[in-house]
């Protein structure tokens, strides 16, 4: 995709947190424009174009603004240069390609920075809602009505068995939605109370959403309660728990009883 004034973000002088938010928003806006331009096109073409153009714009923005940093992306080969690097951007240019191709709103753009062995900033754009969540602003999770039933985010197309088992044990309503980033954002936004996933994810699926969730004071961990670690030699990071902190002790106990991490 050729750069032009309507799509190329102005990034000079931005902090890392500002850069993440600007790039996430810019890519999200470009994807919305692309989706409108491709109305009526075959879903496979929409998915392919979306992935490619989002990767080009996001990778180009990072290369221009932070040329010395390494990048781990779902849409680019992992050449191993990030291993041993002090700063690594972990990105998912289009999280929820299926939802994007179906002209739904539950997809996202992820931009996170890992530095000195931990996530230091992240931004998640929800272009279908015209929202960008960033760790820089410490998002405030809305208060929960204690009389309301618990709500759990779950995949609308392939919910893992652990999710349905945990929901039943917690007596929680299942709320189906698309991408991983959108599900974590739903916890941050107070639309659901927790999200439990087992199997099939990688670091780029959760890095930016977890950075935002942590900034909001939410519990984040693997199913066994261990920390989520990023920039590992193998980027496979298959399981994830994000929940309101007051629910964490009971939820983690339920997960342990289900034997999900064994």
C-alpha positions in Angstrom: 0.0 0.0 0.0 1.4 3.4 -0.9 1.7 6.0 1.8 -0.3 9.1 1.4 -1.3 12.0 3.6 -4.6 10.5 4.5 -3.2 7.3 5.8 0.4 8.0 7.0 0.4 8.9 10.8 2.5 11.8 12.1 4.7 10.2 14.7 7.6 12.5 15.2 8.2 13.3 18.9 5.6 10.9 20.2 6.2 8.8 23.3 5.9 5.0 23.0 2.4 5.1 24.5 1.3 7.9 22.1 2.8 6.1 19.2 1.0 2.9 20.0 -2.3 4.7 20.2 -1.8 6.8 17.0 -0.8 3.7 15.0 -3.7 1.6 16.3 -6.2 4.3 15.4 -4.7 5.1 12.0 -4.7 1.4 11.0 -8.2 1.0 12.3 -9.4 4.0 10.3 -7.7 2.7 7.1 -9.3 -0.7 7.6 -12.8 0.9 7.9 -12.2 2.8 4.7 -11.0 -0.4 3.0 -14.0 -2.4 4.2 -16.4 0.2 2.7 -14.4 0.2 -0.6 -14.7 -3.6 -0.8 -18.4 -3.9 -0.2 -19.7 -6.8 -2.2 -16.3 -8.4 -2.6 -15.7 -12.1 -1.7 -14.9 -12.6 2.0 -11.6 -14.1 1.2 -10.5 -11.1 -0.8 -11.6 -8.8 2.1 -9.6 -10.8 4.6 -6.5 -11.0 2.4 -6.6 -7.3 1.6 -7.3 -6.3 5.2 -4.4 -8.4 6.6 -1.9 -7.1 4.0 -2.8 -3.4 4.1 -2.9 -3.3 7.9 0.5 -5.0 8.1 2.0 -2.7 5.6 0.8 0.5 7.3 1.5 -0.6 10.9 5.0 -2.1 10.1 5.8 1.0 8.1 4.8 3.3 10.9 7.0 1.4 13.4 9.9 1.3 11.0 9.7 5.1 10.5 9.2 6.0 14.1 11.3 3.3 15.9 13.8 2.0 13.3 16.0 0.3 15.9 13.2 -1.7 17.6 12.4 -5.3 16.7 8.8 -6.4 15.7 6.8 -9.6 16.2 3.7 -9.6 14.0 1.1 -12.2 13.2 1.4 -11.1 9.5 5.2 -11.3 9.1 7.8 -14.0 9.3 9.5 -14.3 12.7 13.2 -14.1 11.8 14.3 -14.4 15.4 15.9 -11.0 15.5 13.7 -10.0 18.4 15.3 -12.6 20.7 17.8 -10.8 22.8 16.4 -7.4 21.7 15.7 -4.9 24.5 12.6 -3.5 22.8 10.1 -5.5 20.8 6.8 -4.3 19.3 4.2 -7.1 19.4 1.4 -6.4 16.9 -1.7 -7.9 15.4 -2.6 -5.6 12.6 -6.1 -7.1 12.2 -7.4 -9.2 15.1 -10.6 -10.8 14.0 -10.2 -11.1 10.2 -13.4 -13.2 9.9 -15.5 -10.5 11.7 -13.8 -7.8 9.6 -14.7 -9.6 6.4 -18.3 -10.0 7.6 -18.6 -6.3 8.2 -19.1 -6.8 12.0 -17.8 -4.5 14.7 -16.1 -7.0 16.9 -12.5 -6.9 15.5 -9.5 -4.9 16.7 -6.0 -3.6 16.0 -3.3 -4.4 18.6 0.0 -2.5 19.2 2.1 -3.4 22.3 5.7 -2.7 23.3 7.7 -5.2 25.3 10.8 -3.7 26.9 13.3 -4.9 29.5 11.4 -8.2 30.0 7.8 -7.0 30.3 5.0 -5.3 28.5 5.3 -1.5 29.0 2.6 -0.1 26.9 -0.3 -1.2 24.7 -3.2 0.2 22.6 -6.2 -1.7 21.2 -8.3 0.0 18.6 -11.9 -1.0 18.2 -12.6 0.7 14.8 -16.1 -0.6 14.6 -16.9 1.3 17.8 -14.6 4.3 17.0 -12.8 3.6 20.3 -9.1 3.2 21.2 -8.1 1.8 24.6 -4.6 2.6 25.8 -2.6 1.6 28.8 -1.3 5.2 29.0 -4.6 6.5 30.4 -5.3 3.7 33.0 -8.8 2.9 31.8 -11.5 2.9 34.5 -13.6 -0.3 34.6 -17.2 0.6 35.3 -18.7 -0.5 38.6 -20.6 -3.8 38.4 -24.2 -4.2 39.6 -23.9 -6.9 42.3 -27.5 -8.0 41.6 -26.8 -8.7 37.9 -25.7 -12.1 36.7 -22.1 -12.6 35.8 -21.2 -12.4 32.1 -18.4 -14.1 30.3 -17.0 -13.3 26.9 -16.7 -16.3 24.6 -15.9 -17.0 21.0 -19.0 -16.8 18.7 -17.5 -19.4 16.4 -15.4 -21.8 18.3 -15.8 -21.6 22.1 -13.2 -23.8 23.9 -14.6 -26.5 26.3 -12.9 -24.8 29.3 -15.0 -21.7 28.6 -18.3 -23.4 28.7 -17.3 -25.5 31.8 -16.2 -22.4 33.7 -19.2 -20.4 32.8 -21.5 -23.2 34.1 -19.5 -23.4 37.3 -19.7 -19.6 37.8 -23.4 -19.5 36.8 -22.4 -17.0 34.2 -24.2 -15.9 31.0 -22.2 -16.5 27.8 -21.7 -13.4 25.6 -20.5 -14.4 22.2 -18.2 -12.0 20.3 -15.4 -12.1 17.8 -11.7 -11.3 18.3 -9.6 -11.9 21.4 -8.8 -8.2 21.7 -12.5 -7.3 21.5 -13.2 -9.8 24.3 -10.6 -8.4 26.6 -11.8 -4.9 25.8 -15.3 -6.0 26.7 -14.0 -6.8 30.3 -12.2 -3.4 30.4 -15.4 -1.6 29.2 -17.5 -3.4 31.8 -19.6 -5.2 29.2 -18.6 -8.6 30.6 -17.0 -9.6 33.8 -14.4 -12.1 32.7 -12.8 -13.9 29.7 -11.3 -17.4 29.9 -9.5 -18.9 26.9 -7.7 -22.2 26.4 -5.8 -23.2 23.2 -4.9 -21.6 19.9 -3.5 -18.2 20.7 -0.1 -16.5 20.3 1.6 -13.6 21.9 0.2 -11.1 19.4 -3.4 -12.1 20.3 -3.1 -10.9 23.8 -0.1 -8.6 24.3 -1.8 -5.3 23.7 -5.1 -6.2 25.3 -3.3 -7.5 28.4 -1.3 -4.3 28.7 -4.5 -2.3 28.6 -6.2 -4.7 31.1 -3.3 -4.5 33.5 -3.4 -0.7 33.4 -7.2 -0.9 34.2 -6.4 -3.0 37.3 -7.8 -6.2 36.0 -6.4 -9.7 36.8 -4.5 -11.2 33.9 -2.8 -14.6 33.9 -2.6 -18.0 32.3 -5.1 -20.7 33.3 -2.8 -22.1 36.0 -2.4 -18.6 37.5 1.2 -18.1 36.2 2.2 -14.8 34.6 1.8 -14.2 30.9 5.3 -13.9 29.4 6.1 -12.3 26.1 8.9 -12.2 23.6 9.6 -15.9 24.2 11.4 -18.0 21.6 8.2 -19.8 20.8 5.4 -17.2 20.6 2.7 -19.7 21.2 0.7 -18.5 24.3 -2.4 -20.6 24.2 -4.4 -19.7 27.3 -5.5 -16.6 29.0 -7.6 -15.3 31.9 -8.8 -11.7 32.2 -11.3 -10.7 34.9 -12.4 -8.2 37.4 -10.0 -8.4 40.4 -12.7 -9.2 42.9 -13.6 -12.3 40.9 -10.1 -13.6 40.5 -9.8 -15.8 43.6 -13.1 -17.7 43.0 -12.6 -17.9 39.2 -9.0 -19.2 39.5 -10.3 -21.8 42.0 -13.0 -22.9 39.6 -10.5 -23.2 36.7 -8.1 -25.3 39.0 -11.0 -27.6 39.9 -11.8 -28.1 36.3 -8.2 -29.2 35.7 -8.0 -27.0 32.7 -4.2 -26.4 33.0 -3.2 -30.0 33.5 
